[in-house]
């Protein structure tokens, strides 16, 4: 019965929506201990510095990765299972961080990002990619679990604050995009007619006098989310 | 820019409701480095063991404290600010745990408990008390902040799952108790008539053919929460 000396990391699940599916921002893992290739992907994350708070560490990771500092961030869960890191992953960590690692407790953060936002060039040697949730494969560490839990956290948060999901949409969007987003988040098909009826009752989803441009099919009407009207409706 | 070696602890905010106010389960802090008295109170918590997961550590703390193993537990936030622990508190920790402490990241858990439940005798030297939220004073570490955030977490959770608050009530309760509980959780007065109307529309709050016993005022009708009906209503 001894006490654990641990390292603390933050990991960031940055979600985007391309109109069809949800995507998550992943880094290609680099480093080859013993000539072994780590070709897999991981969430952006890092050990925290001595002089750094948890939230600040998460902000730093995202800033270094995207060049942005004004990203919404939600701390949603801490992971501390002693077997969450395999021996192989442990070796990689010790090589890249040059510290002796016993266990890493990670604090997971969630961020919703418009996928159209221009990302800064990533640090040299890093490759950043928006990967579809259906195409994740097996990620490094327990990052598949972190992403799974992040979607649940999105649902919980959106139940309390329905404006939350609009962070994932372009400023002008079609009802098809909005409905598809709901279907991806909640994992089930939405009846078109009921959905349109539901949305038409929300006065903060405002129909514009504009339509899609340059599409092969019949151009759909565009809508926008009005935060002022939303705040008024919630009062 | 160095990496922090940290300790991980869990702290448990156990909330109860006595019909009048919310109470939290606190421990009197013991230990006197340098003859100094630590007469203040703290949340039940502990450093995690090497072979222990976060959730298991929280369960252990509560089991040791209350003798119970079937308590609802909700992980709600991680605290890692580097200045969350004063020098004085740090000394106490190093004395009682006999480890060199650099920073402690704590994972906070929330538990709702019927205040009538019989607690086991606490470990020798410990004094456990249900302290009213209005009578906390200044607690050890940043535990006032943890408790404040716990109430917010209760609200968030109850917004998603209205059955959550019934964990705080006796099996049979009056509408006055239920209304007072809402007022304490949400921090504002509830209009009596609107509240009764709202509750009468919830078929899972079932009126009994029983009244309070042995009260000086007019005995009020008793109600109970029906989980089966609740589940059906939510489907």
Interface residues (C-beta under 8 A of the other chain):
Chain A: X1 X2 X3 X4 X5 X6 X7 X8 X47 X48 X49 X50 X51 X52 X53 X54 X75 X77 X78 X79 X80 X81 X82 X97 X99 X102 X103 X105 X107 X156 X159 X160
Chain B: X1 X2 X3 X4 X5 X6 X7 X8 X47 X48 X49 X50 X51 X52 X53 X54 X75 X77 X78 X79 X80 X81 X82 X97 X99 X102 X103 X105 X107 X156 X159 X160
